[in-house]
Amino acid sequence: AVNGKYGDDDGWLGNGDATQEWAVAFHGTGLGYVVRILRDGLKPGKGQGAEQALDTRSGEKIGEGVFVTPNITVAQAFANGYKTSVHKNTVAYEYKEHTIYAVLQCRVNPDKIRRPNR
């Protein structure tokens, strides 16, 4: 349950005052990571491709973080079976002629969003 997670006001969930509502975003990942994410939450991993990039709004270095996107198609691409030495568990799963991707929908505090300049 997430009610009450960030104080007594659940406006961040979109339950009332829209000015307090956090952005909806998507995180694509490998099926091998889903249980850990659900158990421990989203955490920065080894794949920090934008870590050295600058934020388009502040000009400051992005730093370590978790990649999310407002575009579900982009998130699907990250869950779409690419393999590197960092992302060994990121493969789509085939089941009865269907391809299953792991894309998680989440809320992001707008004050914490960083946009890389690339």
N, C-alpha and C positions, 0 to 999 in steps of 0.2 A: 504494500500500500504506500502511496506517496502523499496522501492527505496529511497535512501538518509537517511535512518534511522541511519546509523552509519557513518556519514560523506558523502563526495561527491563521494567516491569510492564504488561501489557496487560489488567489487571483492569477498566479503564474500558470495555472492549468487551463485558464479560459473559463473559469466558473464565476462569471460576473463582470467585474470591471475590466474591459478590454485593454485599458491603458497599462494594466499590470501583467497582461498575458505574455508569456515567453514564446519565442519563435519555434515553429515546428521544423524539425530537420530530420534527415535520414543518415544512418550509418550502415554501410555495406561491409560485410565481413564473411569469413569462412564459417561453415557450419560447425567446425571444430572449436570455434571460440564462443559460440552462443551461450552455452551453459555457464561458462566462466563470467561472461559479461552480465548475465542475469543474476548470478550469485554475488559478484564483486562490484558491478557497475562498470561503466566505460572508463578505461584508464589509458594514458598515453602508452603506445607500444614502441617497438624498435623502428618502425617505418615512419620517420619524421621528415618527409620530403620538403615541407615548407618551413622547417625550423629556422633556417637562416634568411628566409624571405622577409620583406618588410610589409607591415600592415598598410593597406591602401588608405585608411583614414588617419591613423596616427603617425605613420612613418617609422614606428618603432619595430624592432625585430619581433617576429611572430613567437619564437621560442617553442617549447615543447607543448603538445596538445593532442586532442582527439579530432580526427577529420570527420566532419559532418557536412551535409549539403542540403539545401532546400529542394534539390532536384532528385527525385527518386531514381531516375534513369542513370544519373551519375553514380549514385550509391550502388545500384545494381552492377555497374561496371566494376566496382571494387569487390563485389561478391561473385564476379563472373568467371571464376576459374583461372585467374592469372596466378602464376607461380614464380616466386623469387626466393632467394635464400632467407629473406625476412618473413615472407608470407607463405610458409609451407602448408598451412591448413586452409588456405583460401582456394577452395575448389567448389564448383557448383555440383549439386547432387542430382543424379538422374534416377527417377523412380517411375516405373510404368509409363514410359514415353513422355514424361514431364521433367522439366528442369526446375530444381528448387534452389532459390537463392536466399541467403540470409540478409535481410535488410530490416534494420530496427528503426522504428519511429520514436523520436524523443523530443523533449522540449529543451531549448537552450536559452539561458539568460542572455538577453540582448547585450548587456554590458560586458559579457565575456567573449563575444564573437570577434574573431580576428580574421581579416580577409587578406590572403597573400597577394602580392603585386605581380602575380604571374598567371 
